[in-house]
Amino acid sequence: MPSERDNATLREMLRHVELSEKFAQGRSYEDLHSELMPLFAIVRCLEIISEASRRLSDELKARHPQIPWREMAAAGNFYRHRYEDVLPERVW
């Protein structure tokens, strides 16, 4: 059973998944090229999800090996340090 910290982190991750879906809702791929605000909002949600994934316990991650935890955590580094490469094509 997940710890309370894991549960809180998972809830926060889910909240940011839902927010990113809300920011993308009704928008096309082309919209992300022309509307920077939703693109930036979605990227910020992805950064938060990435960072939160690092806080989950190793036990929880081991119970769900089908989830690419390492890639999820590494994505945040990409958003923060290779921001010039964070293009609408990649976010979409």
Number of C-alpha atoms within 10 A of each C-alpha: 8 13 12 9 12 18 13 14 20 18 13 16 20 13 14 19 17 13 16 19 13 14 17 18 10 8 12 10 12 11 14 20 13 11 11 12 11 19 21 16 16 23 21 17 20 22 22 17 23 22 19 20 22 16 13 19 14 9 12 13 16 11 11 10 9 8 11 10 17 12 10 18 19 15 18 21 14 14 17 13 11 11 11 9 11 16 13 17 11 7 13 12
